[in-house]
């Protein structure tokens, strides 16, 4: 098996057409087809299904494509490292919006300082979406709030975030307590993310454990717009400490909740160690160190770092 064959195969899958792939690679279609056929013969399995609309990978081809992407990335990174004589490469990290708001910029700064030849790609999205990207090997690392034990991932508990009631004290039913319980919020109108978000599951489970029902008046699936609703005084919200940082800057009040169930776990999840490049392994260490420092310096309110 040759690196050339891996590059050819990856290009064919991404193009969905032998003709288009050949044009992108600068080779004739017959030569490209011959290399794919030789690769299938060597692996003794069909990798592509050919049809009038183009080609698409078989189940075996899809599995091979994912591993081929990783192999080619590692080869490219090895070449860059040899040329620069220091750690180099490309690393993709997935963060939820609240996590990105407190961790994103410090992580970028730390990586630029420690590993300037490593190009960091930060992806902001829902936890479920990040999980899908990790499964497809389009991310190297992600901070997730719920982990599927069946996945072949490397999972490190990172931290736990206490939830805060965030809003303007003029909001109807605003509690008098400095550290209210969920049962004290029955009259407070709340704007929360929908059930698509892991945070909503944490909030609903916490209310259920407290044997009370939240007064949800709106659902917003976007942190910036949700916080605009809160800033306008239309409702309060329940968010982790990462969101509380922005709320303080906006002049809103943030009250930590007493309920033990009103916490969100954070896990640092990655592909298995044998699939990670040296650059990704180094980035994982930097993520933990930066998170630890943010907690120690009080820049991530209501957060307890998990020391392994």
Protein Blocks (a to p, Z undefined) as FASTA:
>chain_A
ZZklmmmmmmmmmnopaklmmmmnopafklmmmmmmmmmmmnopafbdcdfkbccddfkl
mmmmmmmmmmmmmmmmmmmmmmnopaeddddddddfklmmmmmmmmmmmmmmmmmmbccd
dddddfklmmmmmmnopafbdcdfbdcfkbccddddfbdcdddddddfkbghiafbfbdc
fklmmmpccddddfkbmklmmmmmmmmmnopacddfbdcddfklmmmmmmnopaccdddf
klmmmmmmnopacdddfblklccddddddddfklpcfklmmmmmmmmmmmmmmmmnopag
hiacddZZ
